[in-house]
């Protein structure tokens, strides 16, 4: 529930509710409408003798788009466009081909509904483009607003209680640190959905200005999901490390967590390995481990504690194959604490 509230707050701040009012369909309705469109395309193909054969590729494209929207993201712009163009092409084809007269009342009704859905999807797609354009030119690209008030209210670190900032994405965002590390000055600065470039943009406000002794960085899984090159991820992590060291903050870098498809029977969107291939996760983790070795940073190895013998996130440690559940965080907590204690025992270095 906490993760959902944080997620909703972020999207509200990006103007998504305004986009919905101007025509953007909610995620559940996107998937349901897409499936209705595909079903109507298939059922109305019988209105003309040549339509089933001519429209078969269009119907298949629509069904595949629906499957991918459910599995990947209902907000995926290209998939929304694919459905719209195939639907428009189907309606044009259905109108152009000769049909026996008169059409049944049910055929008239279904074709009329399909036309209405095409107009609704067109409105939705325009709103989706507006939303994405707004996000691209948003003045707070890195979502610095998220923790601005909390940062202002945060007191300075106290002697004898070194502060540690946890910088990351939704896996960090959803981790109630006070419950797993009571009595410690551990500050959560995770933001759901963020990539390493956005975290780099938050280093000054959400890490350096908080005067921590150390920062634990868990980042990269969203980069992989969005197709960011590994070299770009590595460059961003390197710059995060350089900034931390320059300001006398000990950087710790965590391995990416494994993912799994064990829960896709509950929800097709829980098929995680398509967007986050395990091989890419392993390659990035290998680089992070070597990077920590070369720079004498502490490597936080969550991966080896969460992975099963098949190379996937253990089924009992996650409910969606990506984010840890309470059991998953209980496995991660002692790994993080041991790494932090090791890092705090090292002298801090200020690079010049």
ZIBEL-V734224 format. One record per pair of residues at least 4 apart in sequence whose ideal C-beta (glycine too) atoms are under 6 Angstrom apart, sorted by sequence separation. I is the first residue (numbers start at 1). J is the second residue. If there is no record, write none. Layout:
# ZIBEL-V734224
i-><I	I>
j-><J	J>
This chain:
# ZIBEL-V734224
i-><20	25	29	40	50	51	55	68	72	103	140	147	168	170	177	194	202	203	204	205	228	264	272	302	303	308	324	332	11	12	19	25	69	103	140	181	194	203	223	228	244	292	313	324	45	157	166	264	308	318	319	45	244	263	264	292	306	317	318	207	306	177	45	69	223	241	261	289	317	318	68	177	306	316	317	261	220	259	65	259	42	65	173	189	259	41	65	172	173	285	173	199	41	62	163	164	165	166	167	168	170	196	217	38	62	161	165	38	61	169	256	305	195	196	38	58	195	256	215	256	255	302	305	35	58	87	34	58	167	278	302	215	34	55	221	253	200	214	215	216	217	218	220	84	196	212	31	55	31	54	197	200	208	253	300	167	196	200	203	84	298	147	165	31	30	253	298	80	146	165	257	258	298	51	172	251	252	254	255	27	50	165	255	80	143	164	167	252	254	255	258	34	41	48	163	257	258	272	37	163	164	165	166	167	168	225	270	272	48	162	168	225	270	47	224	260	169	234	260	262	157	230	258	259	221	258	47	142	224	263	263	142	147	262	47	142	261	144	260	259	259	220	44	44	40	40	37	252	252	250	250	25	23	24	248	23	248	24	23	24	245	22	246	245	19	19	15	14	214	171	180	175	6	3	164	162	7	6	71	70	71	71>
j-><24	29	33	44	54	55	59	72	76	107	144	151	172	174	181	198	206	207	208	209	232	268	276	306	307	312	328	336	16	17	24	30	74	108	145	186	199	208	228	233	249	297	318	329	51	163	172	270	314	324	325	52	251	270	271	299	313	324	325	215	314	186	55	79	233	251	271	299	327	328	79	188	317	327	328	273	233	272	79	273	59	82	190	206	276	59	83	190	191	303	192	219	62	83	185	186	187	188	189	190	192	219	240	62	86	185	189	63	86	194	281	331	222	223	66	86	223	284	244	285	285	332	335	66	89	118	66	90	199	311	335	249	69	90	256	288	236	250	251	252	253	254	256	121	233	249	69	93	70	93	236	239	247	292	339	207	236	240	243	125	339	189	207	74	74	297	342	125	191	210	302	303	343	97	218	297	298	300	301	74	97	212	302	128	191	212	215	300	302	303	306	83	90	97	212	306	307	321	87	213	214	215	216	217	218	275	320	322	99	213	219	276	321	99	276	312	222	287	313	315	211	284	312	313	276	313	103	198	280	320	321	201	206	321	107	202	321	205	321	321	322	284	110	111	110	114	117	339	343	343	348	124	123	124	348	124	350	127	127	128	349	127	351	351	127	131	134	135	343	323	333	329	173	174	340	344	192	192	268	268	269	271>
